[in-house]
């Protein structure tokens, strides 16, 4: 072997992002309405948020509602929005008591005014917390995020605030929703689907991907721990040739 391979990480990942998939299939397999699948999925969110700090995770990002999800049947979208309201009203006090900081990324202009107010209140309440940094992606799409960043760059160039030659990776990253967050080390998707579905496309450049067969409502602390163990067995090269392979 020409060179030593990087060692697999023995700690971390610090930032885990999860595509929470399978609520509808979970409900359908049991002859239940999709709404019940979403409610059970919310219980899985609670389990993962509670487990993450114990497993060494400092940042947790959850894909809660994509920009494409607005095209779902109106009744289902309404149920999801009602569930979001319930979560923001019932869980924030406990999150705050546990030192969790909550942030929401996505296109808020599409959300109802009362939901936006609940989000802003939750973010303000938890802003100084130094425990788990919890980010929820709502009305979020990575292509839309990149397009919005490009528009901001174009505006800054047009207004003389940025020279064209200074548009680099750092300039793009600073204009993303996640500008003050580290890139994810690990992205997990439940339900067995093997794609990232317009989620954190820029930020996922060097993330490890783990696909879990379990549907999201059945996702537990043990599934999270297993995915993290898989991450720790891997060699993270970041595009650098390590020799010999």
WOFENPE-V875329 format. One record per backbone hydrogen bond with DSSP energy under -0.5 kcal/mol. NH is the residue of the N-H (numbers start at 1). CO is the residue of the C=O. E is the energy in kcal/mol with one decimal. If there is no record, write none. Layout:
NH:CO:E  NH:CO:E
This chain:
9:234:-0.7  16:14:-0.6  16:59:-2.6  17:186:-2.8  18:61:-2.7  19:188:-3.2  20:18:-0.8  20:63:-0.7  21:19:-1.1  26:22:-2.4  27:23:-2.0  28:24:-2.7  29:25:-2.4  30:26:-0.6  30:27:-1.0  31:28:-1.6  32:27:-2.9  36:33:-1.2  37:33:-1.1  38:34:-2.0  39:35:-2.0  40:36:-2.5  41:37:-2.0  42:38:-1.7  43:39:-1.2  44:40:-1.5  45:41:-1.7  46:42:-1.7  47:43:-1.9  48:44:-2.4  49:45:-2.7  50:46:-2.2  51:47:-1.9  52:48:-2.5  53:49:-0.6  54:51:-0.5  55:51:-1.1  55:52:-1.0  56:53:-1.6  57:52:-2.2  58:14:-2.0  59:14:-2.7  60:133:-2.5  61:16:-2.5  62:135:-2.8  63:18:-2.6  64:62:-1.1  64:137:-1.6  65:137:-1.9  67:140:-2.1  69:66:-0.7  70:67:-0.8  71:68:-1.9  72:69:-1.9  76:73:-0.5  77:73:-2.3  78:74:-2.6  79:75:-2.0  80:76:-2.4  81:77:-2.4  82:78:-2.2  83:79:-2.2  84:80:-2.2  85:81:-2.4  86:82:-2.3  87:83:-2.4  88:84:-2.6  89:85:-1.9  90:86:-2.5  91:87:-2.5  92:87:-0.5  95:91:-2.6  96:92:-3.0  97:93:-2.3  98:94:-1.7  99:96:-1.7  100:95:-2.7  101:132:-2.5  102:100:-0.5  103:134:-2.5  105:136:-2.0  107:139:-2.4  108:106:-1.2  110:107:-1.3  111:108:-1.8  116:112:-2.2  117:113:-2.2  118:114:-2.0  119:115:-2.5  120:116:-2.7  121:117:-2.4  122:118:-2.3  123:119:-2.7  124:120:-2.3  125:121:-2.5  126:122:-1.9  127:123:-0.6  127:124:-0.7  129:126:-1.9  131:99:-2.4  133:58:-2.9  134:101:-2.9  134:132:-0.9  135:60:-3.0  135:133:-0.5  136:103:-2.7  137:62:-3.1  138:105:-2.7  138:136:-0.7  139:65:-0.9  140:65:-1.8  142:198:-2.6  145:141:-2.2  146:142:-2.5  147:143:-2.4  148:144:-2.4  149:145:-2.1  150:146:-2.4  151:147:-2.1  152:148:-2.1  153:149:-2.4  154:150:-2.6  155:151:-2.5  156:152:-2.3  157:153:-2.4  158:154:-2.7  159:155:-2.2  160:157:-1.4  161:156:-2.6  162:156:-1.2  166:163:-2.0  167:164:-1.7  168:166:-1.3  172:168:-2.0  173:169:-2.8  174:170:-2.0  175:172:-1.8  176:173:-1.4  179:176:-1.5  181:178:-2.6  185:15:-2.2  186:15:-1.7  187:208:-3.0  188:17:-2.8  189:210:-2.0  190:19:-1.8  191:214:-2.8  192:212:-2.2  193:190:-0.6  199:196:-0.7  200:198:-0.5  204:200:-2.1  205:202:-1.3  207:204:-1.2  208:185:-2.9  210:187:-2.5  212:189:-3.1  212:210:-0.5  216:21:-1.8  218:215:-1.9  219:216:-2.2  224:220:-1.9  225:221:-2.6  226:222:-2.4  227:223:-2.2  228:224:-2.2  229:225:-2.2  230:226:-2.1  231:227:-2.1  232:228:-2.1  233:229:-0.9  233:230:-0.7  234:230:-0.6  234:231:-1.3  236:234:-0.6  237:235:-0.7  240:237:-2.0
